């Protein structure tokens, strides 16, 4: 691995992604070697300067990964291996963790040491001087082995607040050892932005070396803290692309990057890459098997979604009215949520996707407005259900043909449990172009059983159905005073790994409501496939 | 509604919650009048100074709410109605929205006007002078009607950046009209913390009036921006308790409050309330039917969850090692389970109903705490399910005997519909004291059919069942990523016309979860009857 374009000279701003290392500390996160290789490809494609790829000393699986990753040619990123300073009382050459760190065979290493006197004496149970020696020795040893050394000052801000003189002396030890970059870590994540900036300025002025920032989100301010550190002179920002990490997570780099580029005018990705941020975040989230929160700044589904009627009116006059940046700049899209206060102007806006010449007074628009109103009256809500809304518009525009007919479904649910602890069984009969399919499925509860049976029936005709993964399933009881006879609204979010869409169904029968949302989801995916394969003909 | 202890003199720091108004603009949020009343009770109990409760001008349903809410006695909070300045070209007396605002009949009103020259000319299509007159007239009119007027400067930060002179003149107009507090809004949510602080300081210095801050999270910095405004002299912080709101949401007040109290040493809740923050956030999220993100600072399940082995080792030596604050201070705990502090005292209190001498350290209490923790791990939550909680305590105390045994239930659901349009049929067999009952029911969906069948079977033995009316039925999908196989929590509220109670069931099968909650509801009612009829003997 050689120096790549994304990692320029030390005077420019570098994004340092730790999804593979610190991100792996997030609850429920567990990366296989293959996952990690996919992540490296994605992050390199996005163009971050550094990818911190593992801690070979504490995770033996990481060494296998470091062997494999060498086969990948990176265009933009440098790989970094991470480890601790040598243990107390031994030499660097005798330290197994350092041996593993070297075995990862990366040009760059990131090594962390203790800053906070309390941690040295209470947790490490070492003397303050021994800690300084551990830092200096380790950095010097790694430099002597030809590595570029980034020094992570763990608990920098707590340490500096507790004993500034000692904290500074730990950085001095790293510099004496030959560290080429000093990273200030808010390990416990509780520091305020003004304190982060002040202390960063101090270190920048004192050492004349490139300084980095590594924030956690325990106080809810990891992004702001990262930006304030950059204002204080930091040139490297560490975090994880989608914010995953221990406890409340690391600084969300997608938010940091968008702010640096769009608000502070600082370039941190190769040209053109910012516009791929949203799809890239979704891809990384897919690999990590986590959900991109709808409200995630810049890249979330709702980041540019407007609901209040007054806001929507204003947005149709000028998009600056209620958007801090243009959605396209980060690869996201504006959307208008349907709500009781929202008007017809948003429906027109959506129709224009299909026919840009459609007028405000078009009878077709009026027809769809009426249909939407009727359906809203029945309990539908198309905000958060773009997929179903698009199908509705298509049905009214004549740009739709059913993919199958339902002859019947029949579900049997019982207690005590049936075979293998299943509580429900479904049988379904559908027809596609005159050919019938009868299948059965079982599952935890009726909807799961029905989902299984329908998939089996459809896969024969439409193999694309195999790629559909339901990522979210929500149930909202509408007139909850009708209790068990109440209407329910079911919202399903789905993905095929590339696109994500959401669909909705309403009924006083939960199974039927789920069925409607499920069918919309499957049909939406099948239309996507048609559009991709046959776009040229359409 | 009179001034309450939480809202003191204007020199102290006030929390202003807008969950009912700005929070209602969040995607998927739709509050009934009952939901809003529940929210008011919760927020008052937490002790926020102001509850912004609706926009009667744009939402006619809000007037019904304002009539109802008068029946609630508030201990800590003042209610605020929200509205816009008068429309251009008419007098305040002729403005229907202002009439609605006054009809809400609150002592305090919050009225917003335009700050940003671009918005005045491009969106409002008014002259800059007309906008100033609209602001001044409106504030003066509301003051003349005896209201305390909080003035919200919409788009303050964008306006101030674009045309600082004009922006300041809009505040001057509000002050001339008699505004008693000036709130600076980052409506588009894209301002950086240093800019927020600087501009807040400027306004504080210029007007000598209490200043508030209202941030949105589009740049991911709403919390940091709110805190920096307080450092700049702001005395009122607006937001929503769980951060819901348009697009990426409002400033998350749970994070703001914890930071203000614990990091900045500023008191903003009545004494003792901070330790109830986590359960209160969960209660509000339940009412809003949204999920508290696991990674939410301070109150999320993972906010104090440690994964890295090294961190856990250190934590056993000293909890300061990797926690920025103590979990108990915000009612959270170092595991993913609900607060032991809150849970435990709730359990002791319940136990005292049965045995008033029960001590804090009773082994029985510990046993129940453990059982509750286990069940919470499975997805139970007893905060909104007092009925099930009492049954749980009774079961552990030996003060319970099942009212019936279930032999089986069997449900058939089908499409197309069966007889009389019913979609589901249930058959059930139960036994009471050696005697069996086999009944059948039909309904809209499987749960309704099961409810009907169970009632029929029980009525023969327990006529009191006839009085039970289910008044609410809520379904929450827990691990919604498991989609149709996900665990669900069903919450049922019931009444017999005199008492009201709520019960809960959890399962990956929605029918089974509903069954559990249904049985708890019926049993709770039957115990109530026993207590009433035989109290003298017990």
Interface residues (C-beta under 8 A of the other chain):
Chain A: X25 X26 X27 X58 X118 X119 X122 X123 X187 X188 X189 X190 X192 X193 X194 X197 X217 X218 X219 X220 X221 X223 X224 X225 X227 X228 X231 X243 X246 X247 X248 X249 X252 X255 X259 X263 X264 X289 X291 X293 X294 X295 X296 X297 X298 X300 X301 X302 X303 X304 X305 X306 X307 X308 X309 X310 X311 X314 X317 X318 X320 X321 X322 X323 X324 X325 X337 X339 X340 X341 X381 X383 X384 X406 X408 X409 X410 X411 X412 X413 X414 X415 X416 X423 X424 X443 X444 X445 X446 X447 X448 X450 X451 X469 X470 X471 X472 X473 X474 X475 X476 X477 X480 X481 X482 X483 X484 X485 X486 X488 X491 X492 X507 X508 X509 X510 X511 X512 X514 X515 X518
Chain B: X25 X26 X27 X28 X30 X58 X59 X84 X118 X119 X122 X123 X187 X188 X189 X190 X192 X193 X194 X197 X217 X218 X219 X220 X221 X223 X224 X225 X227 X228 X231 X243 X246 X247 X248 X249 X252 X255 X259 X263 X264 X289 X293 X294 X295 X296 X297 X298 X300 X302 X303 X304 X305 X306 X307 X308 X309 X310 X311 X314 X317 X318 X320 X321 X322 X323 X324 X325 X336 X406 X408 X409 X410 X411 X412 X413 X414 X415 X416 X423 X424 X443 X444 X445 X446 X447 X448 X450 X451 X469 X470 X471 X472 X473 X474 X475 X476 X477 X480 X481 X482 X483 X484 X485 X486 X488 X492 X507 X508 X509 X510 X511 X512 X514 X515 X518
